[in-house]
Amino acid sequence: MKPLFPPRAGALLVLLLLPLWAGAHPFSNVDISSLSRPQAVWGYLQLGFQHIIPLSADMTWGLDHILFIVSLFVLEPRLKPVLLQATAFTVAHSITLGLAAAGLISVAPSVVEPLIALSILFVALENLITDRLRPWRLAVVFGFGLLHGLGFAGILRDIGLPRHLFYEALVSFNVGVELGQVSIILLCWLIIGWWTAPKPWYKQRVLMPMSVCIALVAAWWTVERVFFV
């Protein structure tokens, strides 16, 4: 009998989730200027991870970033292609996040947030009109990653980075975000990818409905962020 979940992938997901999702906001009532190097590395790693998969109500919910990753996954629900795209996305958002954290670039959230919603809408609509993963999507994902990095910068603006451990904290935050994205990808693959992808009905019953739902949400977010926020 075929197992409900591939045990190795399930174990990897648990190993990712438990340590990084092991506490509430890592910097509640903490003076970041007094952090030691291990505290900064571990704390910002948790912060990046929990920005994607939050544990407590005071964490910023990364639902828009989750939907972007899910949109990438459903078109080609195999681990290698989607992890490659997620890595390109992480490299790109690390660039703009680092520049924003260093004060070298600054874009108003009123501009960034609608564009992030539009990037999700673009990928979801592309899923509906293409028949397979195209090579140029990697470049598209990288470009949108630059945009999403400006969105990630918001949480670091609110919390700040310790000056004496700026690079350690910044790298740790990006690694945490990447681990959060990998966790979402593994969860998607465990739930739908590993057993539905080979089915002839995958596109009609999984890809199309999910992409339509994501496109509708992203379209509403775009309108909401332009006119109501």
Residue pairs with C-beta under 8 A, 6 or more apart in sequence:
2 195
5 190
6 190
6 194
9 186
9 189
9 190
9 194
10 190
12 186
13 183
13 186
13 187
13 190
16 179
16 182
16 183
16 186
17 53
17 183
20 45
20 46
20 49
20 50
20 176
20 179
20 180
21 49
21 50
21 53
21 55
22 46
23 46
23 55
24 55
24 56
24 58
24 59
25 47
25 50
25 56
25 58
25 59
26 42
26 43
26 44
26 46
26 47
26 50
27 43
27 47
27 159
28 58
30 43
32 40
32 159
32 160
32 161
32 162
33 162
33 163
33 164
35 43
35 162
35 165
37 165
37 168
40 162
40 165
40 168
40 169
40 172
41 168
41 169
41 172
42 172
43 169
43 172
44 161
44 168
44 169
44 170
44 172
44 173
44 176
45 172
45 173
45 175
45 176
45 179
46 176
47 155
47 159
47 173
47 176
48 172
48 173
48 174
48 175
48 176
48 177
48 178
48 179
48 180
49 176
49 177
49 179
49 180
49 183
50 56
50 59
50 176
50 180
51 59
51 60
51 62
51 65
51 152
51 155
51 176
51 177
51 180
52 62
52 65
52 66
52 177
52 180
52 181
52 183
52 184
53 62
53 180
53 183
53 184
54 60
54 61
54 62
60 154
60 155
62 180
64 116
64 117
64 120
64 151
64 218
64 221
65 148
65 151
65 152
65 181
66 184
67 120
67 214
67 217
67 218
68 89
68 116
68 119
68 120
68 123
68 144
68 148
69 82
69 86
69 89
69 181
69 184
69 185
70 184
70 188
70 210
70 214
71 120
71 123
71 124
71 127
71 211
71 214
72 82
72 85
72 86
72 89
72 123
72 141
73 82
73 185
73 188
73 189
73 193
74 127
74 188
74 206
74 207
74 210
74 211
75 126
75 127
75 130
75 132
75 133
75 207
75 211
76 82
76 132
76 133
77 188
77 189
77 192
77 193
77 196
77 197
77 202
78 193
78 197
79 185
79 186
79 189
79 193
81 133
82 185
83 182
83 185
84 138
85 137
85 138
85 141
86 178
86 181
86 182
86 185
87 178
88 138
88 141
88 142
88 145
89 141
89 142
89 144
89 145
89 148
89 181
90 145
90 174
90 177
90 178
90 181
91 142
91 145
92 141
92 142
92 143
92 144
92 145
92 146
92 148
92 149
93 145
93 146
93 148
93 149
93 152
93 174
93 177
94 149
94 174
95 146
95 149
96 105
96 145
96 146
96 147
96 149
96 150
96 153
97 149
97 150
97 152
97 153
97 156
97 170
97 173
97 174
98 170
99 105
100 106
100 107
100 149
100 150
100 153
100 156
100 157
101 153
101 156
101 161
101 166
101 170
102 166
105 150
107 150
109 151
109 154
110 225
110 229
112 147
112 150
112 151
113 151
113 225
113 229
114 221
114 222
114 225
114 226
115 147
116 147
116 148
116 151
117 218
117 219
117 221
117 222
117 225
118 218
118 222
119 144
119 147
119 148
120 214
120 217
120 218
120 221
121 215
121 218
121 219
121 222
122 140
122 144
123 140
123 144
124 211
124 212
124 214
124 215
124 218
125 211
125 215
126 137
127 207
127 211
128 208
128 211
128 212
128 215
152 173
152 177
156 170
156 173
161 169
161 170
162 169
192 206
196 202
196 205
196 206
